[in-house]
Amino acid sequence: MLIDFGDREAASIKQAEIDNWISSHTKTAATFNRYRALFSLIYREAIHNEKVTYNPARLVHQKNEGSGRIRYLLEEEEKSLKETISRMFREHLPELVIAIGTGMRKSEQYRLQWAQLDVKRKVVHLKKTKNNAARDVPMNSDVLAAFEMLQNEQKKPTGPVFPIKDPKGWFESARAKSGVKDFRWHDCRHTFCSRLAMAGVPLKTIQTLAGHKTIAITARYAHLAPNILHSAVELIAQIKVANPEQTATRTATRRRLARTTVAAEPKL
């Protein structure tokens, strides 16, 4: 950035110049917004240090990033993929099971140390995440079995859980052979979130499990739970508000019956 703007003073750079520079150096809305945020951060720091008095990057409009790509495995696709991995790279099958069953990011999963696993509590302790916030990831029975398989293979496991840092090599080969198309490793995380949504798990819970920074990110999966939405509005139909005319009629009937009963009682 400094090279492109030469030795110009920061205060002389206009909003339109920043907008044009970012537009010419980026291809996607997401990248555009990240550069915009960086420019804005530089100017905020400059204002804090009394180097400038104005932040022109603040007026650069953010691009609409859309809802993002959501691709998840169908049951038959998962079956085909697992069968292929079992034939070609059997030792890597637990990695896929763990990815789908925990929704961990690739970096979170492949940085795991055995010391981060609490088998008794059935949780994985993540110390460093994308959002710089620690979180615990619960393990279901499939994930526990996958970790046990890895543990047995490594005899006395210490240090890293996975000997490799990136599954791309073996995973791409197996995926192509399985016939599953347009599926990346990160889509295992989408599969995790999508299946939770389809099972009726509240979005706030999904946000916590996935470690999303905001509920807006999790809301991308809301459309996958149409039955849950219909069930929610059906609750309104179950609340019966009495019709005023019917209420008046029932009250008059009860009073008439009460008078009849009293009149019919024998006098002592």
C-alpha positions in Angstrom: 0.0 0.0 0.0 2.7 2.4 1.0 4.5 1.8 -2.3 1.4 2.4 -4.4 0.7 5.7 -2.6 4.3 6.7 -2.7 5.4 9.3 -0.1 2.1 11.0 0.0 0.8 12.1 3.4 -2.0 9.9 4.8 -4.2 13.0 5.3 -4.1 13.7 1.6 -5.5 10.4 0.4 -9.2 10.5 -0.4 -12.0 8.0 0.0 -12.3 7.5 -3.8 -8.6 6.7 -4.1 -8.8 4.0 -1.5 -11.9 2.6 -3.1 -10.3 2.4 -6.5 -7.1 0.9 -5.2 -8.9 -1.9 -3.3 -11.2 -2.6 -6.3 -8.2 -2.9 -8.6 -6.4 -5.3 -6.3 -9.2 -7.7 -5.3 -11.6 -10.0 -7.1 -14.1 -11.0 -4.4 -16.4 -9.1 -2.1 -14.9 -10.8 1.0 -11.3 -9.8 0.0 -12.5 -6.2 -0.7 -14.0 -5.9 2.7 -10.9 -7.3 4.4 -8.7 -4.7 2.7 -11.2 -2.0 3.6 -11.0 -3.0 7.2 -7.2 -2.9 7.1 -7.1 0.6 5.7 -9.6 1.7 8.3 -7.5 0.1 11.1 -4.4 2.0 9.9 -6.3 5.3 9.9 -7.8 4.6 13.3 -4.4 4.0 14.8 -3.1 7.2 13.1 -6.0 9.1 14.7 -5.2 7.6 18.1 -1.6 8.6 17.7 -2.6 12.1 16.6 -1.1 11.7 13.1 -4.3 12.4 11.2 -7.8 13.7 12.2 -9.9 11.9 9.6 -10.5 8.3 8.4 -11.4 8.3 4.7 -11.6 4.5 4.6 -14.6 4.6 6.9 -16.7 6.1 4.0 -15.7 3.3 1.6 -18.8 1.1 1.3 -18.5 -2.5 2.1 -19.4 -5.1 -0.5 -22.2 -7.5 0.0 -20.6 -10.9 0.6 -23.9 -12.9 0.3 -24.7 -15.9 2.3 -21.6 -17.8 1.3 -21.2 -21.3 0.0 -23.0 -24.1 1.9 -22.2 -27.6 0.6 -22.9 -30.6 2.8 -22.7 -34.3 2.4 -25.8 -36.3 1.6 -26.1 -39.7 3.3 -25.3 -41.7 0.1 -22.3 -39.4 -0.6 -20.9 -39.9 2.8 -21.3 -43.6 2.5 -19.5 -43.6 -0.9 -16.7 -41.4 0.4 -16.1 -43.5 3.5 -16.0 -46.7 1.5 -13.5 -45.2 -0.9 -11.3 -43.9 1.9 -11.4 -47.3 3.7 -10.1 -48.9 0.5 -7.5 -46.3 -0.4 -6.4 -44.6 2.8 -7.9 -46.6 5.7 -5.6 -44.9 8.3 -7.1 -41.6 7.4 -10.8 -42.6 7.9 -10.9 -41.4 11.5 -9.9 -37.9 10.3 -13.1 -37.6 8.2 -15.3 -39.0 11.0 -13.9 -36.4 13.4 -14.3 -33.5 11.0 -17.9 -34.3 10.3 -18.7 -35.2 13.9 -17.2 -32.1 15.5 -17.4 -29.3 12.9 -13.9 -28.2 13.8 -12.0 -26.0 11.4 -9.2 -27.7 9.5 -6.6 -25.6 11.4 -8.2 -26.5 14.7 -8.3 -30.2 14.0 -4.8 -30.6 12.6 -3.2 -28.6 15.4 -4.7 -30.9 18.0 -2.5 -32.4 20.8 -3.4 -35.5 22.7 -3.4 -33.4 25.9 -6.4 -31.5 24.6 -8.6 -34.5 24.7 -10.7 -35.2 27.8 -12.1 -38.6 27.3 -13.9 -38.8 30.6 -15.9 -35.6 29.9 -16.0 -36.4 26.2 -14.8 -33.0 25.1 -11.9 -31.5 23.0 -10.4 -28.4 24.5 -9.6 -25.9 21.8 -7.2 -23.3 23.1 -6.6 -21.3 20.0 -9.3 -20.7 17.4 -10.0 -18.4 14.5 -11.8 -16.0 16.8 -9.0 -16.2 19.4 -11.4 -17.6 21.9 -11.0 -21.0 23.6 -13.9 -23.4 23.4 -14.8 -27.0 24.3 -16.1 -29.3 21.5 -18.2 -32.2 22.7 -17.5 -35.7 21.3 -20.3 -38.1 20.2 -19.8 -41.8 20.1 -18.5 -41.9 16.5 -15.9 -39.3 17.3 -14.8 -41.1 20.5 -14.4 -44.3 18.5 -12.3 -42.5 15.9 -10.0 -41.0 18.5 -9.7 -44.4 20.1 -8.7 -46.0 16.8 -6.0 -43.3 16.3 -4.9 -43.9 19.9 -4.5 -47.6 19.4 -2.5 -47.1 16.2 -0.1 -44.8 17.9 0.4 -47.0 21.0 1.4 -44.4 23.6 0.2 -41.2 21.9 1.8 -37.9 22.9 2.2 -34.6 21.1 0.2 -34.1 17.9 -2.9 -36.2 17.3 -2.4 -36.2 13.5 1.0 -36.7 11.9 0.1 -34.6 8.9 -1.0 -30.9 8.8 -3.2 -30.9 5.8 -5.5 -33.7 4.4 -5.6 -32.3 0.9 -3.4 -34.9 -0.8 -5.2 -38.1 0.3 -8.6 -36.5 0.5 -8.7 -35.1 -3.0 -7.7 -38.5 -4.4 -10.3 -40.3 -2.4 -13.0 -37.8 -3.2 -12.4 -38.0 -6.9 -12.5 -41.8 -6.9 -15.7 -41.8 -4.8 -17.6 -39.8 -7.4 -18.5 -37.1 -4.9 -18.3 -33.8 -6.7 -17.7 -30.2 -5.6 -16.9 -31.1 -2.0 -13.9 -29.6 -0.1 -12.6 -30.5 3.4 -14.2 -27.3 4.8 -17.5 -28.7 3.7 -17.3 -31.2 6.5 -17.9 -28.3 8.8 -20.9 -27.2 6.7 -22.1 -30.8 7.0 -21.9 -30.7 10.8 -23.9 -27.4 11.0 -26.4 -28.4 8.4 -27.2 -31.7 10.0 -27.7 -30.0 13.4 -30.1 -27.5 11.8 -32.0 -30.3 10.0 -32.3 -32.1 13.3 -34.0 -29.1 14.9 -31.1 -27.9 17.1 -31.6 -24.2 17.9 -29.3 -21.8 16.0 -27.8 -20.4 19.2 -26.6 -23.9 20.1 -25.2 -24.4 16.7 -23.4 -21.1 17.0 -21.8 -22.3 20.2 -20.8 -25.7 18.9 -19.3 -24.4 15.7 -17.6 -21.4 17.4 -19.2 -18.8 15.1 -18.4 -15.3 16.2 -21.9 -14.0 15.4 -25.3 -15.5 15.1 -25.5 -14.0 11.6 -23.0 -16.6 10.3 -25.1 -19.4 11.9 -28.3 -18.1 10.4 -27.2 -19.3 7.0 -28.3 -22.7 8.0 -31.8 -21.7 9.2 -33.5 -22.5 5.9 -32.5 -26.2 6.4 -35.0 -26.5 9.2 -38.4 -25.7 7.6 -40.3 -28.2 9.7 -39.0 -26.6 12.9 -40.2 -23.2 11.7 -43.7 -24.6 10.9 -43.8 -26.3 14.3 -43.0 -23.0 15.9 -45.9 -21.1 14.3 -48.3 -24.0 14.9 -47.9 -23.2 18.6 -50.0 -20.1 17.9 -52.9 -22.2 16.6 -52.9 -24.1 19.9 -53.6 -21.0 21.9 -57.4 -20.9 22.0 -58.8 -17.4 22.6 -62.5 -17.6 23.5 -65.1 -15.9 21.3 -66.9 -13.1 23.3 -70.3 -14.2 22.2 -69.6 -17.8 23.1 -68.3 -16.7 26.5 -71.5 -14.7 27.2 -73.7 -17.6 26.2 -71.8 -20.0 28.5 -72.0 -17.6 31.4 -75.8 -17.1 30.9 -76.3 -20.9 30.7 -74.4 -21.4 34.0 -76.5 -18.8 35.8 -79.7 -20.3 34.6 -78.7 -23.8 35.7 -77.7 -22.4 39.1 -81.2 -20.8 39.6 -82.9 -24.0 38.5 -80.9 -26.0 41.0 -81.7 -23.7 43.9 -85.4 -23.7 43.1 -85.4 -27.4 42.9 -83.9 -27.9 46.4 -86.5 -29.0 49.0 -87.3 -26.6 51.8 -86.7 -27.9 55.3 
